[in-house]
Structure formats: C-alpha cells, structure tokens
Amino acid sequence: MNKVEAIGALAALGQETRLDVFRLLVQAGPAGLPAGDIAAKLGVVQNTASAHLKVLSQSSLIRAEREGRTIRYTADMAGFRDLLAYLMEDCCNGNPDLCRPVIEAVTCNC
C-alpha cells in the first residue's frame, strides 16, 4: 500500500456510517452481508448505504460479489492488513518484524 491508498482508506473509515459498515462486515466474517441487510441493520436508506459501500470498495476495505440481483459485501481483510502494515511500517525503531505479530493478531485469514 502506498501513501495515497492509505489516505483513501483512512478517509473512508473517517466517516461514522462507513466505519459502522466496515465493523459490521468484519463481524459478519467471510459470509458477509447483502447490501439491503447492511442498510437495514444500520438504519440507513439503501441509496445512502450504496454510496458508502462504493467508497469502502474503492478504498480496498470491502469486496462486492454479485449473487443474481443481490450484491453481497465482505470485509477485505487483505486490504485491512495492508493498511495496518503501512501504518506500522516504521514502528519499533525501524524494525517492523517486531510489529508483525500485532498485525497478524488483529487480522484474520477471512
């Protein structure tokens, strides 16, 4: 991940509804949730939810998969791991291997 991508991901998470969406999808795990269920669970109208889902997708924090007329969203744990790795790249006095267990502990192989 580069600086521009990290800024985009952080900006995406810097909005309350998008942060709620991301956390909801992390909680849902690999099964994810259909867009309509996300909107209903968060109490937002579908077109507003759709706009937030688009921003999160563009930031590589969630993935979308079409199932007929439904779009199912899942948290993109690889994108999240990349963001964490970028943020912690120079941690521990320039010894990022010391931080790798932290990154692996907070992400899953979903």
WORABEL-V117608 format. One record per run of one state. SS is the DSSP state (H for helix, E for strand, - for the rest). FROM is the first residue (numbers start at 0). TO is the last residue. If there is no record, write none. Layout:
SS,FROM,TO / SS,FROM,TO
This chain:
-,0,1 / H,2,12 / -,13,14 / H,15,30 / -,31,31 / E,32,33 / H,34,41 / -,42,44 / H,45,57 / -,58,60 / E,61,66 / -,67,68 / E,69,74 / -,75,75 / H,76,86 / -,87,89 / H,90,93 / -,94,94 / H,95,97 / -,98,98 / H,99,105 / -,106,109
